[in-house]
Amino acid sequence: MKKVTIVGAGRVGESTAHNLAKSELCREVMLIDVKDGVPQGAALDIQESAPQFGFDTKLRGSVNLKDMAGSDLVIVTAGIPRKPGMSRSDVLDTNLGILYGIVDEMLKVAPDAKLLIVSNPVDILTYAAWKRTGWSRNRIFGMAGVLDSSRMASFIAMETGYSVKDVTAMVLGGHGDTMVPMIRFTCINGIPVSEFLSLEKIEEIIERTRGGGAEILALKQTGSAYDAPAASVTAMVSAISDDRKRILPCVAVLDGEYGEKDICMGVPVVLGENGMEKVIDLELTENESAEFKRSIKSIRADMERLTT
Ligand code: NAD
């Protein structure tokens, strides 16, 4: 890709910009924020690390959304993050207004872009962006499952003591309390995790994964997680920019898969140069299906707030 714009030069946005630049996943990274000086300063700071890291990606910062012009990919990390005790849904109204402002300008200046939503509540904002643009669903997707799976894999590695390089975890469903960890697809080098951990331990890990964001928020108090989120966004950008056809859990618009339509949900998808190229429609067990439906119900409850 030539140009990637990140709107929202806060913690996740800045860390993502650094990752993209260092990995040379595009030629130019544009960082945009409403706070004058912040995106420009962040871009310059990262640019000055180039001689040390040996990358020649160009970075620019701006407070003007028009500078999204010509982007191949726009990543939305703008918004207010949760404070301790707040749920992701509590920030919906504010972040929805911010999202619409970005999307409306993007439609004018970067009509051929793809759109990756990170801001919360990510399932609802991805759906709202899809509706607002009228674009085909392959061009709009959200980041949640890569992060949730990454957290779960980390906890499994910590618990077993085995290398995280061998752990694969799969998390579906909404981002938050209703996420659906898929234990039967969670393995250590192909061996089901149940061979290594008791059911009780696995349940503990699932609960810790569900509260993974809140755990970090409670520890830091004044800021939420950004390193693992930015790394997860970077994995998705790499899949698209290098047309890797990776199968990653992402927030995607469902069109009949899992028996659902007209909703955004965390499901395994194929990510490649065309964006979200395919939803992998898995047959769910009775238990998984019940959890998935619970997740759908909670997302639909939030979706109702889009029209009221
Ligand atoms: P942050 O407060 O550090 O950064 C947000 C930035 O957005 C701020 O710099 C703010 O000035 C900017 N902003 C606000 N309104 C804007 C607008 N209209 N245009 C451009 N910029 C604007 O927050 P953060 O920790 O970087 O988190 C960013 C978002 O990502 C939050 O909504 C957070 O909940 C979400 N998040 C999602 C995931 C996920 O898994 N999907 C993970 C982590 C964070």
Residues whose N, C-alpha, C, O or C-beta is under 5 A from the ligand:
A	BS01	NAD	V7 G8 A9 G10 R11 V12 G13 I32 D33 V34 K35 T77 A78 G79 I80 P81 R82 I98 V118 S119 N120 V122 M143 A144 L147 S224 A225 P229
